[in-house]
Amino acid sequence: MKPFTFSDSNFQTEALQSDLPVVVDFWAAWCGPCRMIAPIIEELANEYEGKVKVGKLDVDDNQQTAINYGVRSIPTVLFFKGGKVVDQIIGAQQKKNFFEKIQKIL
C-alpha cells in the first residue's frame, strides 16, 4: 500500500477526523532528507495498514496546512491521535524512531 496523499483540501476529513491514528510526513520533492525517509514512510504505510493512516503532504502544493502546524523545516513528521498532534519527528531519522512513536499512539 502506498502512503496516503494528504492535501489542504482533505486534511480536515482524512487526518483530523480519522478513526485511526495518523502519521503525516510533511515533505517536498527538492528535499534530500525527505527522499531519504520516503522508503521508511512507505514501509510504515504497509506495516500499519488498517491500524494507522500513514501519508505524505507536499508542502509546496499545500502551504496552508504546513503553516497551520508551524512546519518550518522538512521533513517534519507529525503523529496525530483524535485529531490532535501528540508527537513529532523533525529531520531524517532511523526507522526505529518512527516505529517507537507509532507504538505510543496505538
Secondary structure, DSSP 8 states (H G I E B T S, - for coil): ---EEE-TTTHIIIIIT-SS-EEEEEE-TT-HHHHHHHHHHHHHHHHTTTTSEEEEEETTT-HHHHHHTT--SSSEEEEEETTEEEEEEES---HHHHHHHHHHH-
